[in-house]
Amino acid sequence: MHPILTREDPGARSVPGQRLSGYAWSEQGPIAPILALHRHEDGYIAFAVARDGGEDFRPLISIRRDELARYFPEFREQLLKDSYVSINAGWRLRRHGIDGAACGYPLHRTDRLRYLCAAYADLDYYRLGIDFGQALGQIVTMQETGNLPRASIIVKSGRGMWLLYLLHDHRDPSRAPGAFPEKLEQYFALQRAIIERLAPLGADASARDAARHIRVPGSLHTGAEDSVQWWIQGEGPAAYSYSLTQLCQLFGVQPAKRHVRERAAIEEPEKEKHRRGWVALNRRRLRELSLLRCIRGGFSQGCRNNAVMIYAWLLRTNGVPRREAAVEVNLMGAECHPRLTPSECRDAVKTGFGPRMARMLDQTISDRLVVTPSEAAMLEGLPPATRFKAKGPAPPAPTPSEVQARTIMERRARITGIIAELGRVPTLREMGQRLIEAGFRGNHQTVFKDYQALGIKSYRTCEVRAILQSRQLSLPGVS
């Protein structure tokens, strides 16, 4: 076990009793462990901060990996305590920053990931009454005896411990694999297996989503009053790394078998997912049900009958013949907890292929499957079940005319503020440019109408020029 950083870097230190290796990334400083985790060039690394004991979790910034060394120092001060970095990489930004696409406001969700950088386990060993040294000793023993694959990175997060298993593309070991839907299925199955293997050490059963954050190396955990330390294991200068298939084999995860139509929905190209119409809707729902099935590892009592019935209906809407759908429904029923009987599966197929199952709303599907808010965040379109929503009537959405009226009022208030700041009335085009810079839409014609409504006279308008000309003295003999 060895780190790949220098002694001066507070974010990564040698494990007690181990000697630091000579390999160092001193020129990259505190971002070296993050770069070791994110092995790609164009994915976005999301950062967040927590306040009030972790109750107030706020996304801060997303930075493209190839721009991390440039922009990280600007946000370093905000990441000194209770700060987090994403384990996996995002596809794009929610909103660009002032320098374009290099960094901006994060859009870090499961359905917007680009790379799967690592699988992980969050070990709350302190709940078992043991300390960090005892937990680390058990991890090392399990690794030496072959009961646990060697972790790529061991993180002391303050109160707990994280194990990170770096993932690489099977065709290019230097890069992380893409977060394609079929890879996400494998990823969630792998996360369940890791949690089951490490349950005796207090593995957090809820820490399994792909959009998880981990504490920034070298930051302060204010609750534990201790700094976060990352240790990297490997042979030579490289950390241990696994392909997704290889790590699944090491944890005993069997590849899921799906019908060819279901597989086509799961592996649908990204550009095809934005199509509209019934075909796109039914594919999206089947893809989400398959992902939810993988996240939960089968459906439990209370929603299992609804799950197989909806599954049969979605297979039907995706063109799967009834006989083949019955086989797939039986396979899903065998995964339920407790498993469904063959007669219950036959009833589900009968209902799913019946005339009454013509249409169903997304909200109805979520209610019947009891989709939690955390699960909905991993899905493309299914919302949380109604039971998880705030009680009481939601405020009505503003009408388009109300939105337009509010926008006009805000724009005219901004115009008044700009004139007060400058001490003069800008030209129409100058004001239009300043409004665009402030985030408003429009051009000089829009500004002209706003000036008229506010009673503001610009010295470049024809009316003002005419008034000025009329005030000029007429010289004798000059027409």
C-alpha positions as CSV (number, residue, x, y, z in Angstrom):
1,M,0.0,0.0,0.0
2,H,1.4,3.4,-0.9
3,P,0.3,6.9,-1.7
4,I,1.2,8.7,-4.9
5,L,1.6,12.1,-3.3
6,T,4.3,13.9,-1.4
7,R,4.6,14.3,2.4
8,E,3.7,18.0,2.1
9,D,0.2,17.2,0.7
10,P,-2.3,17.0,3.6
11,G,-4.8,15.1,1.4
12,A,-2.9,11.9,1.1
13,R,-0.6,10.3,3.7
14,S,1.0,7.0,4.2
15,V,-0.9,4.3,6.1
16,P,0.5,4.0,9.7
17,G,3.4,1.7,9.7
18,Q,4.0,2.0,5.9
19,R,6.7,3.9,4.1
20,L,6.0,6.5,1.5
21,S,7.1,5.5,-2.0
22,G,9.3,7.8,-4.1
23,Y,6.6,8.5,-6.8
24,A,5.1,11.9,-6.4
25,W,2.9,14.4,-8.1
26,S,4.1,17.5,-6.2
27,E,3.3,19.8,-9.1
28,Q,-0.4,19.0,-8.8
29,G,-0.6,19.5,-5.0
30,P,-3.9,18.7,-3.3
31,I,-5.7,17.8,-6.5
32,A,-3.5,14.8,-7.2
33,P,-5.8,12.2,-5.4
34,I,-8.8,13.6,-7.3
35,L,-6.9,13.3,-10.6
36,A,-6.0,9.7,-9.6
37,L,-9.7,9.0,-9.1
38,H,-11.0,10.8,-12.3
39,R,-9.1,9.2,-15.2
40,H,-10.7,11.0,-18.1
41,E,-10.3,14.3,-19.9
42,D,-13.7,15.7,-20.7
43,G,-15.9,14.7,-17.8
44,Y,-17.1,17.1,-15.2
45,I,-16.0,16.8,-11.6
46,A,-18.6,18.1,-9.2
47,F,-17.8,19.8,-5.9
48,A,-20.2,20.5,-3.0
49,V,-20.2,21.9,0.5
50,A,-22.3,21.0,3.6
51,R,-23.3,23.2,6.4
52,D,-25.3,22.8,9.6
53,G,-23.9,19.4,10.3
54,G,-24.5,18.1,6.8
55,E,-28.2,19.1,6.7
56,D,-27.6,21.8,4.2
57,F,-25.9,20.1,1.2
58,R,-25.1,22.6,-1.6
59,P,-23.6,22.0,-5.0
60,L,-20.8,24.5,-5.5
61,I,-19.1,24.0,-8.9
62,S,-18.4,21.5,-11.6
63,I,-15.0,21.7,-13.4
64,R,-14.0,19.8,-16.5
65,R,-11.2,17.4,-15.6
66,D,-8.6,19.0,-18.0
67,E,-9.3,22.4,-16.5
68,L,-9.1,21.3,-12.8
69,A,-5.5,22.5,-12.2
70,R,-6.5,25.9,-13.5
71,Y,-9.8,26.5,-11.7
72,F,-9.4,24.5,-8.4
73,P,-7.2,27.2,-6.7
74,E,-10.1,29.7,-7.1
75,F,-12.4,27.5,-5.0
76,R,-9.8,26.0,-2.7
77,E,-10.8,28.3,0.2
78,Q,-14.4,27.2,0.0
79,L,-13.4,23.5,0.1
80,L,-11.3,23.6,3.3
81,K,-14.0,22.1,5.5
82,D,-17.0,19.8,5.1
83,S,-16.5,19.7,1.3
84,Y,-17.2,16.9,-1.2
85,V,-16.1,15.8,-4.6
86,S,-18.1,13.5,-6.9
87,I,-16.9,9.9,-7.3
88,N,-18.1,9.6,-10.9
89,A,-18.0,12.2,-13.6
90,G,-20.8,14.2,-15.2
91,W,-21.7,14.7,-18.8
92,R,-22.4,18.4,-18.9
93,L,-23.2,21.5,-16.8
94,R,-26.5,22.8,-15.7
95,R,-25.3,26.3,-16.4
96,H,-22.0,27.6,-17.9
97,G,-19.7,29.8,-16.0
98,I,-18.2,33.1,-17.1
99,D,-15.5,31.3,-19.0
100,G,-17.8,29.1,-20.9
101,A,-17.9,25.3,-20.7
102,A,-14.7,24.9,-18.6
103,C,-16.7,25.1,-15.3
104,G,-20.1,26.1,-14.1
105,Y,-23.1,25.1,-11.9
106,P,-23.2,21.3,-11.5
107,L,-25.7,18.9,-13.2
108,H,-24.7,15.8,-11.3
109,R,-27.3,13.1,-11.6
110,T,-27.3,9.4,-12.4
111,D,-28.9,9.9,-15.7
112,R,-26.4,12.6,-16.6
113,L,-23.2,10.8,-15.9
114,R,-20.4,10.4,-18.5
115,Y,-17.9,8.2,-16.7
116,L,-18.0,5.6,-14.0
117,C,-14.7,6.2,-12.2
118,A,-15.0,3.9,-9.2
119,A,-17.2,1.6,-7.2
120,Y,-17.2,2.2,-3.5
121,A,-18.2,1.2,0.0
122,D,-19.0,3.6,2.9
123,L,-18.1,1.8,6.2
124,D,-19.6,3.1,9.4
125,Y,-17.4,0.9,11.5
126,Y,-17.9,3.1,14.6
127,R,-21.4,1.8,14.9
128,L,-19.9,-1.6,15.7
129,G,-17.8,-0.2,18.6
130,I,-14.4,-0.6,16.8
131,D,-11.9,2.1,15.9
132,F,-10.3,2.9,12.6
133,G,-7.2,0.8,13.2
134,Q,-9.3,-2.3,13.9
135,A,-11.4,-1.8,10.8
136,L,-8.3,-1.2,8.7
137,G,-6.7,-4.4,10.1
138,Q,-9.8,-6.4,9.1
139,I,-9.8,-4.9,5.6
140,V,-6.1,-5.8,5.1
141,T,-6.7,-9.3,6.4
142,M,-9.6,-9.8,4.0
143,Q,-7.5,-8.6,1.2
144,E,-4.6,-10.9,2.1
145,T,-6.8,-13.9,2.4
146,G,-8.5,-13.3,-0.9
147,N,-11.9,-12.6,0.7
148,L,-11.9,-9.0,-0.7
149,P,-10.4,-7.5,-3.8
150,R,-7.7,-5.0,-3.1
151,A,-9.1,-1.5,-2.8
152,S,-7.6,1.2,-5.0
153,I,-8.0,4.0,-2.5
154,I,-8.7,3.8,1.3
155,V,-10.2,7.0,2.7
156,K,-10.4,8.0,6.3
157,S,-13.3,10.4,6.2
158,G,-13.4,11.5,9.8
159,R,-15.8,9.1,11.6
160,G,-15.9,6.4,8.9
161,M,-13.9,4.8,6.1
162,W,-14.4,4.5,2.4
163,L,-13.1,1.9,0.0
164,L,-12.8,3.0,-3.7
165,Y,-12.3,0.5,-6.5
166,L,-11.0,2.3,-9.6
167,L,-12.7,1.3,-12.8
168,H,-11.1,1.3,-16.3
169,D,-12.4,0.7,-19.8
170,H,-11.6,-2.9,-20.9
171,R,-10.1,-1.5,-24.1
172,D,-8.1,1.3,-22.5
173,P,-6.9,0.7,-18.9
174,S,-5.8,4.4,-18.6
175,R,-9.4,5.7,-18.9
176,A,-12.6,5.3,-16.9
177,P,-15.5,3.4,-18.6
178,G,-18.5,5.3,-20.0
179,A,-21.7,5.5,-17.9
180,F,-23.9,3.7,-20.5
181,P,-27.2,2.3,-19.3
182,E,-26.1,-1.3,-19.5
183,K,-23.0,-0.3,-17.5
184,L,-25.1,1.3,-14.9
185,E,-27.1,-1.9,-14.4
186,Q,-23.8,-3.7,-13.8
187,Y,-22.7,-0.9,-11.5
188,F,-25.7,-1.1,-9.2
189,A,-25.5,-4.9,-9.0
190,L,-21.9,-4.5,-8.1
191,Q,-22.7,-1.9,-5.4
192,R,-25.2,-4.3,-3.8
193,A,-22.6,-7.1,-3.8
194,I,-19.9,-4.8,-2.2
195,I,-22.4,-3.8,0.5
196,E,-23.2,-7.5,1.2
197,R,-19.6,-8.5,1.4
198,L,-18.7,-5.6,3.8
199,A,-21.9,-5.7,5.9
200,P,-19.9,-7.1,8.9
201,L,-17.8,-3.9,8.9
202,G,-20.9,-1.6,8.9
203,A,-21.3,-0.9,5.2
204,D,-24.0,1.7,4.6
205,A,-26.8,-0.1,2.7
206,S,-28.0,3.2,1.3
207,A,-24.7,4.2,-0.2
208,R,-25.1,2.6,-3.6
209,D,-26.0,5.3,-6.1
210,A,-23.7,6.4,-8.9
211,A,-24.0,10.1,-8.2
212,R,-22.5,9.9,-4.7
213,H,-20.0,12.4,-3.4
214,I,-17.0,11.8,-1.1
215,R,-15.1,14.2,1.2
216,V,-12.4,16.2,-0.5
217,P,-8.9,15.0,0.5
218,G,-7.2,17.3,3.0
219,S,-10.5,19.0,4.0
220,L,-11.7,19.2,7.6
221,H,-14.5,17.1,9.0
222,T,-15.9,19.6,11.5
223,G,-18.1,17.0,13.3
224,A,-15.1,14.7,14.0
225,E,-12.6,17.5,14.1
226,D,-10.2,15.5,11.9
227,S,-8.8,16.0,8.4
228,V,-9.8,13.7,5.5
229,Q,-7.0,11.4,4.4
230,W,-6.7,9.4,1.2
231,W,-4.3,6.4,0.8
232,I,-3.7,4.8,-2.6
233,Q,-2.9,1.1,-3.0
234,G,-1.1,-0.3,-6.0
235,E,1.8,-1.9,-7.5
236,G,4.5,0.5,-8.6
237,P,3.3,4.0,-9.4
238,A,-0.2,2.8,-10.6
239,A,-3.1,2.2,-8.3
240,Y,-5.1,-1.0,-8.5
241,S,-7.7,-0.8,-11.2
242,Y,-10.4,-3.1,-12.5
243,S,-12.7,-3.4,-15.5
244,L,-16.3,-3.4,-14.5
245,T,-16.7,-7.0,-15.7
246,Q,-13.6,-8.1,-13.8
247,L,-14.7,-6.5,-10.5
248,C,-18.2,-8.0,-10.9
249,Q,-16.6,-11.4,-11.2
250,L,-14.5,-10.8,-8.1
251,F,-17.6,-9.9,-6.1
252,G,-19.6,-12.8,-7.6
253,V,-22.0,-10.6,-9.6
254,Q,-23.7,-12.5,-12.4
255,P,-24.6,-10.6,-15.6
256,A,-28.3,-9.9,-15.8
257,K,-30.2,-11.6,-18.7
258,R,-32.8,-9.5,-20.5
259,H,-35.1,-10.0,-23.5
260,V,-33.7,-8.6,-26.7
261,R,-36.3,-5.8,-26.8
262,E,-35.6,-4.8,-23.3
263,R,-31.9,-4.9,-24.0
264,A,-32.5,-2.6,-27.0
265,A,-34.3,-0.1,-24.8
266,I,-31.5,-0.2,-22.2
267,E,-28.8,0.2,-24.8
268,E,-30.6,2.9,-26.8
269,P,-28.1,5.5,-28.1
270,E,-28.1,8.8,-26.2
271,K,-29.3,10.8,-29.2
272,E,-32.3,8.6,-29.6
273,K,-33.5,9.1,-26.0
274,H,-34.8,12.6,-26.7
275,R,-37.4,11.4,-29.3
276,R,-41.0,11.9,-28.6
277,G,-44.0,9.7,-29.1
278,W,-45.3,6.4,-27.7
279,V,-42.3,4.3,-28.8
280,A,-39.9,6.6,-27.0
281,L,-42.1,6.8,-23.9
282,N,-42.5,3.0,-23.6
283,R,-38.8,2.4,-24.1
284,R,-37.9,5.0,-21.5
285,R,-40.3,3.4,-19.0
286,L,-39.0,-0.1,-19.6
287,R,-35.4,1.2,-19.2
288,E,-36.3,2.9,-15.9
289,L,-38.1,-0.2,-14.6
290,S,-35.1,-2.4,-15.4
291,L,-32.8,0.1,-13.7
292,L,-35.0,0.2,-10.6
293,R,-35.1,-3.6,-10.5
294,C,-31.3,-3.6,-10.5
295,I,-31.1,-0.9,-7.9
296,R,-33.3,-2.8,-5.5
297,G,-32.1,-6.2,-6.4
298,G,-35.7,-7.3,-6.9
299,F,-39.0,-6.0,-5.7
300,S,-40.2,-6.5,-2.1
301,Q,-43.6,-7.3,-0.7
302,G,-46.0,-4.3,-1.1
303,C,-45.1,-3.5,-4.7
304,R,-43.9,-6.8,-6.2
305,N,-47.3,-7.7,-7.7
306,N,-47.6,-4.3,-9.2
307,A,-44.0,-4.5,-10.5
308,V,-44.5,-7.7,-12.5
309,M,-47.8,-6.5,-13.8
310,I,-46.3,-3.2,-15.0
311,Y,-43.3,-5.2,-16.4
312,A,-45.6,-7.4,-18.4
313,W,-47.5,-4.4,-19.7
314,L,-44.2,-2.6,-20.7
315,L,-43.0,-5.7,-22.5
316,R,-46.2,-5.8,-24.4
317,T,-46.0,-2.1,-25.4
318,N,-42.4,-2.7,-26.6
319,G,-43.5,-5.5,-28.9
320,V,-42.6,-8.6,-26.9
321,P,-44.9,-11.5,-27.7
322,R,-47.0,-12.8,-24.8
323,R,-45.3,-16.2,-24.6
324,E,-41.9,-14.6,-24.4
325,A,-43.1,-12.0,-21.9
326,A,-44.4,-14.8,-19.6
327,V,-40.9,-16.2,-19.4
328,E,-39.4,-12.8,-18.5
329,V,-42.1,-12.1,-15.9
330,N,-41.4,-15.5,-14.3
331,L,-37.7,-14.5,-14.0
332,M,-38.6,-11.2,-12.4
333,G,-41.1,-13.0,-10.0
334,A,-38.3,-15.3,-8.9
335,E,-36.2,-12.3,-7.9
336,C,-38.9,-10.8,-5.7
337,H,-38.7,-10.9,-1.9
338,P,-40.5,-13.2,-1.2
339,R,-40.6,-14.7,-4.7
340,L,-43.9,-14.8,-6.5
341,T,-45.6,-18.1,-7.4
342,P,-46.1,-19.1,-11.0
343,S,-49.9,-18.5,-10.7
344,E,-49.2,-14.9,-9.5
345,C,-46.9,-14.4,-12.5
346,R,-49.6,-15.7,-14.9
347,D,-52.1,-13.3,-13.4
348,A,-49.7,-10.5,-14.0
349,V,-49.2,-11.4,-17.6
350,K,-53.0,-11.7,-18.1
351,T,-53.5,-8.3,-16.6
352,G,-50.6,-6.7,-18.5
353,F,-51.8,-8.0,-21.8
354,G,-55.5,-7.4,-21.1
355,P,-57.6,-4.7,-22.8
356,R,-57.8,-2.5,-19.7
357,M,-54.0,-1.9,-19.6
358,A,-54.0,0.7,-22.4
359,R,-52.3,3.7,-20.7
360,M,-50.8,4.6,-17.4
361,L,-49.3,7.9,-16.1
362,D,-45.8,8.1,-14.8
363,Q,-47.1,9.2,-11.4
364,T,-49.3,6.1,-11.3
365,I,-46.3,3.9,-12.0
366,S,-44.3,5.6,-9.3
367,D,-47.1,5.2,-6.8
368,R,-47.5,1.5,-7.5
369,L,-43.8,0.9,-7.3
370,V,-43.3,3.2,-4.3
371,V,-40.4,5.1,-6.0
372,T,-38.5,7.1,-3.3
373,P,-37.0,10.6,-3.9
374,S,-33.5,9.1,-4.0
375,E,-34.5,6.5,-6.6
376,A,-36.3,9.1,-8.7
377,A,-33.1,11.1,-8.8
378,M,-31.4,8.2,-10.5
379,L,-34.2,7.7,-13.1
380,E,-35.0,9.7,-16.2
381,G,-38.6,10.6,-15.9
382,L,-40.4,8.7,-13.1
383,P,-41.2,11.1,-10.2
384,P,-41.2,10.2,-6.5
385,A,-44.4,8.4,-5.2
386,T,-47.1,10.7,-4.0
387,R,-46.6,9.6,-0.4
388,F,-43.2,11.2,-0.4
389,K,-44.4,14.6,-1.6
390,A,-45.2,17.5,0.6
391,K,-48.8,17.5,1.8
392,G,-51.1,20.3,0.9
393,P,-51.9,21.8,-2.5
394,A,-48.9,22.9,-4.5
395,P,-49.0,26.6,-5.6
396,P,-50.3,26.9,-9.1
397,A,-47.7,27.4,-11.8
398,P,-47.6,30.9,-13.2
399,T,-49.2,31.4,-16.6
400,P,-47.1,32.5,-19.6
401,S,-48.6,36.0,-19.4
402,E,-47.7,36.2,-15.7
403,V,-44.1,35.1,-16.5
404,Q,-43.9,37.7,-19.3
405,A,-45.2,40.5,-17.1
406,R,-42.7,39.6,-14.3
407,T,-39.8,39.5,-16.8
408,I,-40.8,43.0,-18.2
409,M,-40.9,44.5,-14.7
410,E,-37.5,43.0,-13.8
411,R,-36.0,44.2,-17.0
412,R,-37.3,47.8,-16.6
413,A,-36.1,47.8,-13.0
414,R,-32.7,46.8,-14.2
415,I,-32.8,49.6,-16.8
416,T,-33.5,52.1,-14.1
417,G,-30.6,50.7,-12.0
418,I,-28.2,50.9,-14.9
419,I,-29.1,54.6,-15.6
420,A,-28.6,55.4,-11.9
421,E,-25.2,53.7,-11.8
422,L,-24.0,55.4,-15.0
423,G,-25.5,58.9,-14.2
424,R,-26.6,59.1,-17.9
425,V,-29.1,57.5,-20.3
426,P,-27.2,55.0,-22.5
427,T,-28.1,54.6,-26.2
428,L,-30.6,52.0,-27.2
429,R,-28.0,49.6,-28.4
430,E,-25.7,50.1,-25.4
431,M,-28.5,49.5,-23.0
432,G,-29.5,46.4,-25.0
433,Q,-26.0,45.0,-24.6
434,R,-25.9,45.7,-20.9
435,L,-29.2,43.9,-20.5
436,I,-27.9,40.9,-22.3
437,E,-24.9,40.8,-20.0
438,A,-27.3,41.0,-17.1
439,G,-29.1,37.9,-18.3
440,F,-32.1,39.5,-20.1
441,R,-33.3,38.9,-23.6
442,G,-34.1,41.6,-26.2
443,N,-32.5,44.1,-28.5
444,H,-32.6,47.9,-29.1
445,Q,-36.2,47.8,-30.2
446,T,-37.2,46.2,-26.8
447,V,-35.2,48.9,-25.0
448,F,-37.0,51.6,-27.1
449,K,-40.4,50.3,-25.9
450,D,-39.1,50.2,-22.3
451,Y,-37.8,53.7,-22.5
452,Q,-41.2,54.9,-23.8
453,A,-43.0,53.1,-21.0
454,L,-40.7,54.5,-18.4
455,G,-40.8,58.0,-19.9
456,I,-37.0,58.0,-20.5
457,K,-35.6,60.1,-23.3
458,S,-32.4,59.0,-25.0
459,Y,-30.2,61.6,-26.7
460,R,-30.0,59.3,-29.8
461,T,-33.7,59.2,-30.5
462,C,-35.2,61.3,-33.3
463,E,-37.6,63.0,-30.9
464,V,-34.8,64.3,-28.7
465,R,-32.7,65.3,-31.7
466,A,-35.6,67.3,-33.0
467,I,-36.0,69.1,-29.6
468,L,-32.3,69.9,-29.5
469,Q,-32.4,71.3,-33.1
470,S,-35.4,73.5,-32.3
471,R,-33.5,75.0,-29.4
472,Q,-30.5,76.0,-31.5
473,L,-30.2,79.7,-32.4
474,S,-30.9,80.6,-36.0
475,L,-28.2,82.7,-37.6
476,P,-29.1,85.4,-40.2
477,G,-28.7,84.2,-43.8
478,V,-28.3,80.6,-42.8
479,S,-31.2,78.4,-43.8
